[in-house]
Amino acid sequence: MKREEYNKILEIGVLAAELLSFSGYSGAIYGDLCLHLFEQLSNCLERLRLYIYDESKMVFKEEAVCTTTGIVQGQDLVPLYQLPDEVQKEGKATQHYHENEYRLFIPLCARNQFFGLLVLEGSKPWNSSIKYFEMMGKSVAIGLRQMMITRSDNRLLSFFNETVDIANSFHMSNSIEQLVKTFARQAVWHLDFDRVTVVINSYTAHQKDFIFCVTSWGMEKVIGKIDKLPENITKPLSILGNTGYWFPLFANKKAIGLVLFDNLYSHYKIPENFLHMLTPLCNQFAATINNLYLIQDIQRTSQRDKLTDLYNRAYFEVKLTQMDTEENYPLSYIIGDVNGLKITNDIFGHFEGDVILKEIANLLKGVCRKDDVIARWGGDEFVILLPKTNEKRAEALIQEVKQKCKATRGTRVQLSISLGCATKKNISVDIQDVMKKAEERMYRNKLLERTYFRNTFIAMMRELLHKNCQEPEDHIDRMDSISAMLGKAMDLSDNELEELRLLAMLHDIGKVAISQEILNKPRKLTRDEWSEVRKHSEAGYRIAQASPELSRIAGFILFHHERWDGKGYPMGKKGIEIPLLSRIIAVIDAYDVMTHERVYKKAMSHEEAVEELKRGAGTQFDPEIVEAFLELEKTICFFERYK
């Protein structure tokens, strides 16, 4: 080959390098390069092939084939999976003869890095000019390197700009779900990932993890669960040879989820410098999620009752106005008042009262529909708004609530709530009148249910005394029986007899507020322990005062340990200052305690107990009541059962 031809080959390489270096990258640039080279070398070849090294797939991908008939570029071309040894190992141009055709493999290599491969095909060998074609290849490689650097820089800048645009769009989302879906879609569409999967941890106990996936071929799906999620990661975690990365989502040092960016289908590796831009994007994403949670908390707090998680009164009043429309008629309204909440608070403390309120709230949630509005109206009052519900259905719901209250177990006090309902059937009726009517019915039902609740409450108190205070059940039965007979013998009125029998059953109710260890101590009490026991009269008074059913005997409970001589407790009253029923119950209680065994003492005989009563008459006991009590022995043989 002549010197001018050698120079031309070198000049062709330089011009090709300039073509690559100063052209904006596009898929067509490889075709332009191939065509340029073929046109300049057409006198010494018949076909020219251009391969570009695909680092992610570790193959030389055929980009263009140029012949005298034209150029072919596109998806029909196939990659070259194996290079000749000389090219592969030494990076040198090499010539092969195959099926009456010569092929010259020219590596496009610069700075010890493969960028591609040129294959010249012709009927004549290039023996004397191989090293010049090799130098031409180096020039082309330099141009390719410069183009790829520019391409990488442009892609990096484009990627950065896209992440900024995505982050700037976060404020447009009004919910966590909307934000997640928008983020995943944009990451696939604008950042060119094959798939993006977002996992948001549940924020509260009643929520579930939210998992959403988007792929480049159009699949969008909310996923129920992903097995083997990475745990406790604090930085990007690569998968499948860096073709994907898990990113942790942190806000205020709390892990709130994960994001997976991956190229599952194309297997392209994610450049490391992309991670430096994805990290702040994920941080901004996590911060936005956290802000939305805070907004939700504020909204929820403004709308919800903190204890029961039902709507509060303010929000209910807004919903009442919004739902008072013809499309919701018949619109039924239910109001309920919890029975025995105050007495529950006084006996067991407000924590137990809170348990009752939460149980009632959960019960109401369980019987109501999704569109029904349930709210805590006040301390122990609840309201329900039932759209498209007639009065018959509202009454059926009330009955269902009552049945579920009776069936509920696990609370220290039987659940009970009085309910009333009314229905608005058309626009002409004032909703305030409907609410007033429902309230009147609720209070009427409360009066009708009063006896049932009273009996239930008394039975509960008896059970508590027996269970918590080791108070024998038959002690209460005996007290009830004796008080009835003694009251009649003393000519008490029917009302006094009823109060005396109630007092006989519940005079020691204050003991439920005293430590069980003290009440059931088998040895002598210390001074402090005895002081604690003496408080049960006052505790019983407070309990009875808290209940309309028991308030009439509260004073009798307070004074049932006073003495005739004024040396009793808690007030030191004496003589007739002590209420009559308290004086009566003191005698009956003393006799029964003396004649029956307790953990701290043995039982006396009937005769011994009678003698003790006689000795205490005029000091501890009202002498007239002791006389009336002992007089029963002469007329009725009820003492036989206690001997």
C-alpha positions in Angstrom: 0.0 0.0 0.0 1.3 3.4 -0.9 2.3 6.0 1.6 -0.6 8.3 0.6 -3.0 5.5 1.2 -1.6 4.9 4.6 -2.0 8.6 5.4 -5.5 8.4 4.1 -6.3 5.5 6.5 -5.0 7.5 9.4 -6.9 10.6 8.3 -10.1 8.6 8.0 -9.6 7.6 11.7 -9.1 11.1 12.8 -12.1 12.4 10.8 -14.2 9.6 12.3 -13.0 10.5 15.8 -14.0 14.1 15.2 -17.4 13.0 13.9 -18.0 11.2 17.2 -16.6 13.8 19.4 -18.5 16.8 18.1 -21.9 15.1 17.3 -24.7 14.9 19.8 -25.4 11.3 20.8 -28.2 9.4 19.2 -28.8 5.9 18.0 -28.1 7.0 14.4 -24.6 8.2 15.1 -23.3 4.6 14.8 -24.9 4.3 11.4 -23.3 7.6 10.4 -19.9 6.4 11.6 -20.2 3.1 9.7 -21.3 4.8 6.5 -18.4 7.4 6.7 -15.8 4.7 7.1 -17.2 2.5 4.3 -17.4 5.4 1.9 -13.7 6.3 2.6 -12.5 2.7 2.4 -14.8 1.3 -0.3 -11.9 0.7 -2.6 -10.5 -2.0 -0.3 -13.5 -3.7 1.2 -16.9 -5.1 0.4 -18.6 -4.9 3.8 -18.0 -3.1 7.1 -19.5 -4.1 10.4 -19.5 -1.9 13.6 -19.9 -3.4 17.1 -20.2 -1.4 20.3 -19.3 -3.1 23.6 -22.3 -3.6 25.9 -20.7 -3.6 29.4 -23.9 -4.6 31.2 -24.3 -7.8 29.0 -20.6 -8.4 28.4 -21.1 -8.7 24.6 -20.2 -6.7 21.5 -23.6 -5.5 20.1 -23.7 -5.1 16.3 -24.9 -1.6 15.6 -24.6 -1.2 11.9 -23.6 -3.1 8.7 -22.7 -1.2 5.6 -22.3 -2.7 2.0 -22.4 -1.4 -1.5 -26.1 -1.8 -1.5 -26.7 0.3 1.6 -26.6 0.3 5.4 -28.5 -1.9 7.8 -29.1 -0.7 11.4 -31.6 -1.9 14.0 -33.0 -4.8 15.9 -32.3 -7.5 13.2 -28.6 -7.3 13.9 -27.0 -9.8 16.3 -24.4 -9.4 19.0 -20.9 -10.9 18.8 -20.3 -13.1 21.8 -16.7 -14.2 21.3 -13.8 -12.3 19.8 -10.7 -13.8 18.1 -8.0 -14.6 20.7 -5.6 -11.9 19.4 -8.2 -9.2 19.7 -9.5 -10.5 23.1 -6.2 -11.1 24.8 -3.8 -8.6 23.1 -6.1 -5.9 21.8 -4.5 -6.1 18.4 -6.1 -6.1 14.9 -6.1 -9.5 13.3 -7.0 -11.0 9.9 -8.9 -14.2 9.2 -9.7 -16.1 6.0 -13.1 -17.9 5.9 -15.1 -19.2 3.0 -13.2 -17.3 0.3 -13.4 -14.1 2.3 -11.0 -12.1 4.3 -12.0 -10.5 7.6 -10.1 -7.9 9.5 -11.0 -7.5 13.2 -10.0 -4.0 14.4 -10.4 -3.4 18.1 -11.6 0.0 19.1 -9.5 0.3 22.2 -8.3 3.4 24.1 -6.7 3.6 27.5 -6.9 -0.2 27.9 -10.7 -0.1 27.6 -12.7 -1.8 24.8 -15.3 0.5 23.3 -16.1 -1.5 20.2 -15.0 -3.5 17.2 -14.8 -2.9 13.4 -14.9 -5.9 11.1 -13.8 -5.3 7.4 -14.8 -7.9 4.9 -13.4 -8.3 1.4 -11.9 -10.5 -1.2 -8.3 -9.3 -0.8 -6.1 -9.4 2.3 -4.8 -6.4 4.2 -1.5 -7.9 5.2 0.7 -4.8 4.8 -1.7 -2.3 6.2 -3.1 -4.0 9.3 -1.1 -1.9 11.7 -2.4 1.3 10.0 -6.0 0.1 10.3 -5.2 -0.7 14.0 -4.1 2.9 14.5 -7.2 4.1 12.7 -9.2 2.0 15.2 -7.5 3.8 18.1 -8.5 7.1 16.7 -12.1 5.9 16.3 -11.9 4.5 19.9 -10.8 7.9 21.2 -13.8 9.5 19.5 -16.1 6.8 20.9 -14.7 7.4 24.4 -15.2 11.1 24.1 -18.8 10.6 22.9 -19.6 8.2 25.7 -18.2 10.5 28.3 -20.3 13.3 26.8 -23.2 10.9 26.7 -22.7 9.9 30.3 -22.4 13.5 31.4 -25.5 14.4 29.5 -27.3 11.4 30.9 -26.2 12.2 34.4 -27.3 15.8 34.0 -30.6 14.6 32.6 -31.0 12.1 35.4 -30.3 14.8 38.0 -32.8 17.1 36.4 -35.5 14.4 36.3 -34.9 13.6 40.0 -35.3 17.3 40.8 -38.5 17.5 38.8 -39.9 14.4 40.5 -39.0 15.8 44.0 -40.7 19.1 43.1 -43.9 17.3 42.2 -44.3 15.7 45.7 -46.3 18.6 47.1 -49.1 17.9 44.6 -50.1 14.7 46.3 -52.8 14.8 49.0 -52.5 11.3 50.3 -49.8 8.6 50.9 -51.3 6.4 48.3 -51.4 9.1 45.6 -47.8 10.1 46.5 -46.5 6.5 46.2 -48.2 5.9 42.9 -47.0 9.1 41.4 -43.4 8.6 42.6 -43.3 5.0 41.2 -44.7 6.0 37.8 -42.4 8.9 37.4 -39.3 6.9 38.4 -40.1 4.4 35.7 -41.1 6.8 33.0 -38.5 9.5 33.5 -35.6 7.7 35.1 -35.8 4.7 32.7 -35.9 1.9 35.2 -37.6 -1.4 34.3 -39.4 -1.5 37.6 -40.0 0.5 40.7 -41.4 -1.0 43.9 -42.4 1.1 46.9 -43.0 -0.4 50.4 -44.6 1.9 53.0 -44.7 0.5 56.5 -48.0 0.6 58.4 -48.2 3.8 60.4 -50.7 2.7 63.0 -52.0 -0.5 64.4 -55.2 -0.5 62.3 -53.2 0.1 59.0 -51.4 -2.4 56.7 -48.2 -2.1 54.8 -48.8 -0.4 51.4 -46.8 -2.0 48.6 -47.1 -0.6 45.0 -45.2 -1.7 41.9 -44.8 -0.1 38.4 -43.0 -1.6 35.4 -41.8 -0.2 32.1 -44.2 -2.3 30.1 -47.3 -0.8 31.8 -48.1 -3.0 34.8 -49.3 -1.1 37.9 -50.3 -3.1 40.9 -50.9 -2.9 44.7 -49.2 -5.9 46.2 -50.4 -7.6 49.3 -47.1 -8.9 50.5 -43.4 -9.3 49.5 -41.4 -12.2 50.9 -37.9 -11.6 52.2 -37.8 -7.9 52.3 -34.4 -6.6 53.4 -34.3 -5.6 57.0 -32.4 -2.9 58.9 -30.7 -1.4 55.9 -29.3 2.1 56.2 -27.8 2.6 52.8 -28.5 1.3 49.2 -28.4 -2.4 48.9 -27.6 -3.9 45.5 -29.3 -6.9 44.0 -28.6 -9.1 40.8 -25.2 -7.7 40.1 -26.0 -4.0 40.6 -29.0 -4.1 38.2 -31.2 -3.1 41.1 -30.9 -1.3 44.5 -33.1 -1.2 47.6 -33.1 2.2 49.2 -34.2 2.7 52.8 -36.7 5.5 53.6 -36.0 7.3 56.8 -37.7 10.3 58.4 -36.7 11.6 61.8 -34.5 8.5 62.3 -37.5 6.3 61.8 -37.7 3.7 59.1 -40.9 4.2 57.2 -40.4 2.0 54.1 -38.2 0.9 51.2 -37.9 1.6 47.5 -36.5 -0.9 44.9 -35.2 0.5 41.6 -34.3 -2.3 39.3 -33.6 -3.3 35.7 -35.1 -6.7 36.0 -35.7 -7.3 32.3 -32.9 -5.4 30.5 -30.2 -6.4 33.1 -28.5 -3.0 32.7 -26.4 -2.1 35.6 -27.3 1.1 37.5 -24.3 3.4 37.4 -22.9 4.2 40.8 -23.1 7.9 40.3 -26.9 7.5 39.9 -27.0 6.4 43.6 -25.8 9.8 44.7 -28.9 11.3 43.1 -31.4 8.6 44.1 -30.4 8.9 47.8 -31.5 12.5 48.2 -34.6 11.8 46.1 -35.6 9.0 48.5 -34.8 11.2 51.5 -37.2 13.9 50.1 -39.7 11.2 49.3 -39.5 9.9 52.9 -39.8 13.4 54.3 -42.9 14.1 52.2 -44.5 10.8 53.4 -43.7 11.8 57.0 -45.2 15.3 56.5 -48.4 13.7 55.1 -48.6 11.5 58.1 -48.3 14.5 60.4 -51.0 16.3 58.4 -53.2 13.2 58.7 -52.5 13.1 62.5 -53.5 16.7 62.8 -56.7 16.2 60.8 -57.5 13.0 62.7 -56.9 14.7 66.0 -59.2 17.5 65.0 -61.9 15.0 64.0 -61.5 12.1 66.4 -62.0 11.3 70.0 -58.6 10.3 71.4 -59.9 7.6 73.7 -62.3 5.7 71.5 -61.0 6.7 68.0 -64.6 7.6 67.1 -65.5 11.0 65.5 -65.8 13.8 68.0 -68.8 16.1 68.5 -67.4 18.9 66.4 -66.9 16.7 63.4 -70.2 15.0 63.9 -72.0 18.3 63.8 -70.3 19.1 60.5 -71.3 15.7 59.1 -74.8 16.1 60.3 -75.2 19.2 58.3 -73.6 17.6 55.2 -75.7 14.5 55.4 -79.0 16.3 56.0 -80.0 16.0 52.3 -82.8 14.2 50.4 -80.5 11.6 49.0 -79.8 10.3 52.5 -83.5 10.1 53.6 -84.7 8.4 55.6 -81.9 9.6 57.9 -82.0 8.0 61.3 -80.3 9.3 64.5 -79.4 7.2 67.6 -78.2 8.6 70.9 -76.9 6.4 73.7 -75.9 6.9 77.3 -73.6 4.4 79.0 -75.0 3.0 82.2 -72.9 2.9 85.4 -69.8 4.7 84.1 -69.5 7.0 87.1 -69.7 4.2 89.6 -67.2 2.2 87.6 -64.8 5.1 87.7 -65.3 5.4 91.5 -64.9 1.7 92.2 -62.1 0.7 89.9 -60.7 4.0 88.7 -61.0 5.9 85.5 -58.8 3.4 83.6 -61.5 0.8 83.9 -64.1 3.4 83.0 -62.0 4.1 79.8 -62.0 0.4 79.1 -65.8 0.4 79.2 -66.0 3.4 76.8 -63.6 1.7 74.4 -65.5 -1.5 74.5 -68.8 0.3 73.8 -67.1 2.2 70.9 -65.8 -1.1 69.4 -69.2 -2.7 69.8 -70.9 0.2 67.9 -68.3 0.0 65.1 -69.0 -3.7 64.8 -72.7 -3.3 64.2 -72.6 -0.2 62.0 -72.0 0.1 58.3 -69.1 1.8 56.6 -71.1 4.9 55.7 -72.7 5.3 59.1 -71.2 8.0 61.3 -70.4 7.2 64.9 -69.2 9.8 67.4 -68.6 10.2 71.1 -71.0 13.1 71.9 -69.9 13.7 75.5 -68.4 11.9 78.5 -70.6 8.8 78.5 -72.8 9.6 75.4 -72.5 8.3 71.9 -74.4 9.2 68.7 -74.9 7.5 65.4 -76.1 8.9 62.1 -77.6 6.3 59.7 -78.1 7.4 56.1 -80.9 5.7 54.1 -82.1 3.9 57.2 -85.7 3.8 58.4 -86.8 3.7 62.0 -87.5 0.0 62.0 -83.9 -0.7 61.0 -82.6 1.7 63.6 -84.6 0.0 66.3 -83.2 -3.4 65.1 -79.7 -2.0 65.4 -80.5 -0.9 69.0 -81.6 -4.4 69.9 -78.5 -5.8 68.4 -76.3 -3.5 70.5 -78.2 -4.6 73.6 -77.7 -8.2 72.9 -74.0 -7.8 72.2 -73.6 -5.8 75.5 -75.1 -8.8 77.4 -72.9 -11.2 75.5 -69.7 -9.3 76.1 -67.3 -10.8 78.6 -63.9 -9.6 79.8 -64.8 -6.3 81.4 -65.1 -6.0 85.2 -68.5 -4.3 84.8 -71.3 -5.6 82.5 -71.6 -3.4 79.5 -74.9 -1.5 79.4 -76.0 1.5 77.3 -79.5 3.0 77.0 -80.4 4.0 73.4 -83.1 6.0 71.7 -83.7 6.7 68.0 -85.7 8.9 65.7 -85.8 9.3 61.9 -86.0 12.2 59.5 -88.1 11.2 56.5 -88.2 14.4 54.4 -86.8 17.9 54.1 -89.6 19.6 56.0 -88.6 18.1 59.4 -86.0 19.9 61.4 -83.0 17.6 62.3 -82.8 19.3 65.7 -86.3 18.1 66.5 -85.3 14.6 65.4 -82.3 14.6 67.7 -84.5 15.9 70.6 -87.0 13.1 70.0 -84.3 10.5 70.0 -82.9 11.9 73.3 -86.3 11.8 75.0 -86.7 8.1 73.9 -83.3 7.3 75.2 -84.0 8.8 78.7 -87.4 7.0 78.8 -85.6 3.7 78.0 -83.0 4.5 80.6 -85.8 4.7 83.2 -87.4 1.5 82.0 -84.0 -0.3 82.1 -83.2 1.1 85.5 -84.4 -2.0 87.5 -82.6 -4.4 85.3 -79.3 -2.5 85.6 -79.8 -2.1 89.3 -80.2 -5.9 89.7 -77.3 -6.6 87.4 -75.2 -4.1 89.3 -76.1 -5.5 92.7 -75.3 -9.0 91.5 -72.0 -7.8 90.2 -71.1 -6.1 93.5 -71.9 -9.3 95.4 -69.7 -11.3 93.1 -66.9 -8.7 93.6 -67.2 -8.9 97.3 -67.0 -12.7 97.2 -64.2 -12.9 94.7 -61.9 -10.0 95.7 -62.6 -9.8 99.4 -63.1 -13.4 100.3 -66.6 -12.4 101.5 -68.7 -15.6 101.8 -71.7 -15.5 99.5 -73.9 -17.1 102.1 -72.9 -14.2 104.5 -74.8 -11.8 102.2 -77.7 -14.2 102.0 -77.9 -14.5 105.8 -77.6 -10.8 106.2 -80.5 -10.4 103.7 -82.7 -12.9 105.5 -82.1 -11.6 109.1 -82.5 -8.0 108.1 -85.9 -8.8 106.5 -87.1 -10.5 109.7 -85.6 -8.0 112.1 -87.0 -5.0 110.1 -90.5 -6.5 110.1 -90.2 -7.2 113.9 -89.3 -3.5 114.4 -92.2 -2.3 112.3 -90.2 -0.7 109.6 -92.0 0.7 106.6 -91.9 -1.0 103.2 -89.4 1.6 101.9 -87.2 1.2 105.0 -87.3 -2.6 104.6 -86.2 -2.4 101.0 -83.3 0.0 101.9 -82.3 -2.3 104.9 -82.1 -5.4 102.7 -80.1 -3.5 100.1 -77.8 -2.2 102.8 -77.4 -5.8 104.2 -76.1 -6.9 100.8 -73.9 -3.9 100.1 -72.8 -2.4 103.4 -69.2 -3.6 102.9 -69.0 -2.6 99.2 -66.2 -0.2 100.0 -63.9 -3.2 100.6 -63.5 -3.6 96.8 -61.3 -0.5 97.0 -59.1 -2.0 99.8 -56.0 -4.2 99.0 -56.9 -7.9 98.9 -53.7 -8.7 100.7 -54.8 -6.7 103.7 -58.4 -8.0 103.7 -57.3 -11.6 103.4 -54.4 -11.5 105.8 -54.6 -14.4 108.3 -52.6 -12.7 111.0 -53.3 -9.6 113.1 -53.3 -6.4 111.1 -50.7 -3.7 111.7 -51.8 -0.2 112.7 -51.4 1.1 109.2 -53.2 -1.9 107.7 -56.1 -1.4 110.2 -56.2 2.3 109.3 -56.5 1.2 105.6 -59.4 -1.2 106.4 -61.3 1.5 108.3 -61.5 3.5 105.1 -63.9 1.0 103.5 -66.9 2.8 105.0 -66.0 6.1 103.2 -65.1 4.2 100.0 -68.5 2.5 100.1 -70.2 5.8 100.6 -68.5 7.3 97.5 -69.4 4.2 95.4 -73.0 4.4 96.5 -73.2 8.2 95.9 -72.0 7.6 92.4 -75.0 5.4 91.6 -78.6 6.6 91.4 -79.6 3.1 92.3 -77.5 3.1 95.6 -77.4 6.8 96.6 -80.3 6.4 99.0 -78.2 4.0 101.2 -74.9 5.9 100.9 -75.3 7.5 104.3 -76.2 4.2 106.0 -73.0 2.6 104.5 -70.9 5.5 105.8 -72.1 5.1 109.4 -72.5 1.3 109.8 -69.3 1.1 111.8 -70.2 3.9 114.2 -70.6 2.9 117.9 -73.4 3.8 120.3 -70.9 5.3 122.7 -69.3 7.5 120.0 -66.0 5.5 119.7 -66.7 4.1 116.2 -65.6 5.4 112.8 -65.4 7.3 110.5 -67.2 10.3 112.1 -67.4 9.3 115.8 -71.2 9.7 115.9 -73.1 8.3 118.9 -76.5 7.3 120.0 -79.4 8.3 117.8 -77.1 10.5 115.7 -76.3 7.3 113.9 -79.0 6.5 111.3 -81.4 3.7 112.4 -80.6 1.4 109.5 -76.9 1.7 110.2 -77.5 0.7 113.9 -79.6 -2.3 112.8 -77.1 -3.6 110.2 -74.2 -3.2 112.8 -75.9 -5.7 115.1 -76.8 -8.2 112.4 -73.3 -8.0 110.8 -71.6 -8.4 114.2 -73.6 -11.5 115.0 -73.0 -13.2 111.6 -69.3 -12.5 111.7 -68.9 -13.9 115.2 -70.8 -17.1 114.4 -68.9 -17.9 111.2 -65.2 -18.6 110.5 -63.0 -16.2 108.7 -59.4 -16.3 107.5 -58.3 -14.3 110.6 -60.5 -16.0 113.3 -62.5 -19.1 114.3 -66.3 -19.1 114.7 -68.1 -18.6 118.0 -71.1 -20.6 119.2 -74.5 -19.0 119.0 -74.6 -18.7 122.8 -71.2 -17.0 122.9 -72.2 -14.5 120.2 -75.5 -13.7 122.1 -73.4 -12.9 125.2 -71.1 -10.6 123.2 -74.1 -8.7 121.9 -75.5 -8.3 125.4 -72.1 -7.1 126.6 -71.9 -4.6 123.8 -75.5 -3.3 124.3 -75.3 0.4 125.3 -71.6 0.7 124.3 -71.0 -0.7 120.8 -74.7 -1.4 119.9 -78.0 0.3 120.3 -79.5 -1.6 123.3 -83.0 -1.5 121.9 -81.9 -3.1 118.6 -80.0 -5.8 120.5 -83.1 -6.5 122.6 -85.3 -6.7 119.4 -82.7 -8.9 117.8 -82.6 -11.3 120.7 -86.4 -11.2 121.1 -86.6 -12.9 117.6 -85.2 -16.1 119.2 -88.3 -16.4 121.3 -90.7 -16.1 118.4 -88.9 -17.5 115.3 -86.4 -20.3 115.2 -84.3 -18.8 112.4 -81.3 -19.0 114.8 -81.3 -22.8 114.4 -79.5 -22.6 111.0 -76.6 -20.7 112.6 -76.1 -22.9 115.7 
